[in-house]
Amino acid sequence: MMKKIIAISIVAVLMSCNSEKTEAEVKVPNETLIVSSKGKLFNFNLETKQLTWKYVSKEDTLMNRNRFSYDENSIYLPFESGRFISAQIVSGKINWNHNYKDAPDQAVAATVAEDGSIVTENSGSDFGPIFMSRPLLYNNNVYIASAGRPGEFTSRFYVINAKNGNTSSTSENSTNYNYYQPVENSDNIYLNSAVYLDLHYKEGTFASNGMYEGSTFENPLYTQMQTSKKYLFVGDDYGVFHALAVDKKGLAKGGDITNPKNNFIDRKDIFEWTYQSKKYPRLGDDQTSLTNDLFIVCKKSEDESKMALIALDAQSGKEKWLFEPQDGIKNWQVVNQNEVVGYTKNKFFVVDLKGKTTLEIPIDPLLYPVSNIEVNAKKQLLYMTGKGIVSIDRDSKKAELLIAHTFYPSSIPLNQIKYFSK
């Protein structure tokens, strides 16, 4: 099992993560695009087409597969080096900057480069942790689990004060393999840690989830979890998805925690529903979305030649619709809670939440996307390419280089963008 977990984890960290459960209302003075790319964080003014500010984590410029989260005022971005920052969206001012690789709660001094960007650097210590996921923002706290290295250091679950950056709690995780954003339900924080489903109280304390201690799923839960008011949605690396009822005490159907039979493999009744596609049995990617009572997943055919986005009824687990582009899906996300936007190897696509394809546009190979896609106030598509920021007009279907800026492409997804309207 351990060899399997390690092998799958290498693939899992290369995937994209989920969208926010609810989006914060951000007030900006102009149309703004936030860009995270290879250890750098940018704010672009889309009206003047100028760079407003830039932050650089020097030791992360070759690779940072983490995704940021945001609230009304700030961006929260972890780095693989163990750094974690909070930066104000409008000004770029650093609210706090911690280098957890050296020591918890150690603030790090920053320098200003000649171009005005803020640059920070670790001490060079090889001591953990490393971050490989996206933070959860809840109740004025930031929740994140680090990833560990067997034989070197173990992972920890952190609760950080969002305002001042102080770490209020650290606790253990079931494994070192923590690559996904935690989710919250009824003040309980859930984390999928390989084959384990961990539960922490909002204060950070490790708690029982209502199953026999040490209960595992049959396969690693290497997809992004989602949660509604009543259910927790999980999926494994074999493409099987489940819904579990949850309440204030944890899993609503949890039983005798001293009974070895009270586990996820023997107790099939613990699941409200289980879904697996016959046509697309394999996992397409590890991203999921919960929107308008639809649980959307990406699946792949057995021979891996075709992929599909499948929207399930969140209450029953029944298929509502499929988007089958006859091509490999490279990236997708739900935007503005009303449509799915993404691209395959050869084309961009937009699908509404009823499953109707409303737009398909061939990709210009000279402006090939290297990020997720956002939608601006004019309903234009925005994305990153190696040459800069590109916009696509839906009516003319023409792509235009909106802001020239060199972004260095990579074979793995390292880039995230987020659009804010004024």
Beta strands, then each sheet from edge to edge (+ up, - down):
strand 1: 32-37
strand 2: 40-45
strand 3: 50-57
strand 4: 69-70
strand 5: 74-78
strand 6: 83-88
strand 7: 94-99
strand 8: 111-112
strand 9: 118-120
strand 10: 136-138
strand 11: 141-145
strand 12: 156-161
strand 13: 167-172
strand 14: 183-185
strand 15: 188-193
strand 16: 196-201
strand 17: 206-207
strand 18: 226-227
strand 19: 231-235
strand 20: 241-247
strand 21: 250-251
strand 22: 271-275
strand 23: 282-291
strand 24: 294-300
strand 25: 307-313
strand 26: 319-323
strand 27: 329-335
strand 28: 339-344
strand 29: 347-352
strand 30: 357-362
strand 31: 374-375
strand 32: 381-385
strand 33: 388-392
strand 34: 399-404
strand 35: 415-420
sheet 1: 8+ 9- 3- 2+ 1- 35+
sheet 2: 4+ 5- 6+ 7-
sheet 3: 10+ 11- 12+ 13-
sheet 4: 14+ 15- 16+ 17-
sheet 5: 18+ 19- 20+ 21-
sheet 6: 18+ 19- 20+ 22-
sheet 7: 23+ 24- 25+ 26-
sheet 8: 27+ 28- 29+ 30-
sheet 9: 31+ 32- 33+ 34-
end
